[in-house]
Amino acid sequence: MFDMSVIKVTNPATGELVKEINMNTTEEISDMIQKGHDYFYTWKELNAHARAKLLLKWSALIKEHQAEIAELMTRENGKPLSESMGEVIYATDYIDWYAEEAKRIYGRTIPANNDQKRIVVSKHPIGLVAAITPWNFPAAMMTRKAAPALAAGCTFIVKPAVETPLTTIRLVELAHEAGIPEAAIQCVNGRGRDVGDIFTESPLIRKITFTGSTPVGKSIIKNSADTVKSVTMELGGHAPVIIAKDADIDLAVAQTIISKYRNAGQTCVCANRIIVHESIVDEFSEKLAEKVKELRVGNGMDQGTDIGPVINRGAYEKIAAQVQDAIDKGAEVLVGNKYDVSDESSYYFVHPTVLKNVNVDMDIMYEETFGPIAPIISFNTIEEAVKIANDTPFGLAAYFFTNDYRTGIQLHEKLEYGIIGWNDGGPSAAHAPFGGMKESGLGREGGIEGIEPYLETKYLSIGNV
Ligand code: SIN
């Protein structure tokens, strides 16, 4: 239990206070849960076409406020303004997609094995949904959850990350302005652990959807067991990028940069291990290092910034430790700095780095980096590349570059990953299923798959016909 307190939202590029917001008390959160639960019985009765119209209005309002929301996002998250502008549209893509999917929540009939029977299968919203969203994509990770929930007829309550609550608060205000009732979509502010416990313990919440780290996801799964909640988990990743000997090297370099350096390397799907055929490793590494040298690090509000700050000092220190460990074990720094963690002035800015001669004894080969560091390791056979790529408990995204369709098909079949980019470093899209295998998560978000977790299946057997 916790008292009323405040969250200080600071700009990671400057350390300046952006805004202070009140945390909700336990009682307030319980009241909001009750309100969301009670309103579910009204919201689910609104027909799918009417829900779709409200969602489209919400999306249109967000687009109208694109510049304002993007600026807010850059100030609380640090990412370059151009990326924030792009994220606002990525966020509305989910709303637009699920507004249409609301109208396609189909059931089916099944031929019975008895002339007097009829079998009908229908889909129904699961109930009140609670979402816990991360700081790395404050807009898109929220709408990726809210849009299918609301479209399905569920009510929704979201707890944004303490680092970046302002974007979410604004999106929820705009939802209300668009006519989505206050009880249908609510925002709760508090510490992750406290609010997470209230959510998991509440029998009124029927589903939890979470994007964040694997350890936190595991504890939410465990804590949800007592009330047998449905869970969707989008957890950590450690994406391999395999570059085969026949690959188009320039394309592989350009797409690796997109994957690796978006949001300063702070995405769950970003390239974390670059596994290059030994015959092209020198050429690839030099070309990558040349391009990476051109990336400009700075305040996301400044025009021309490619790489903003990382989110906080903890992130900075983790990245610095991985780089140091790799150097100590023999990695060569092709571009980048050594980090002085005692130098307060450099906190939060990590220079994009390329490491060569990486080997499987280095921490960076197993720990998610969440920073702009590109470690390169070489391989000889495709079997060896697959072994390195799959040697991790994670299974979110993987990438490979080859123009040989046999190699491509083999890699697609053997890689144990939920999302695979073939000659493509940016596969994320609202219309496609996003999610991981192994300890990277449960369920999928986006695409036609992304609305299913918000629906229950009812089977009706009619007899005596
Ligand atoms: C994430 O990092 O969790 C999401 C990235 C994306 O949607 O591309």
Residues whose N, C-alpha, C, O or C-beta is under 5 A from the ligand:
A	BS01	SIN	Q266 T267 C268 V269 S428
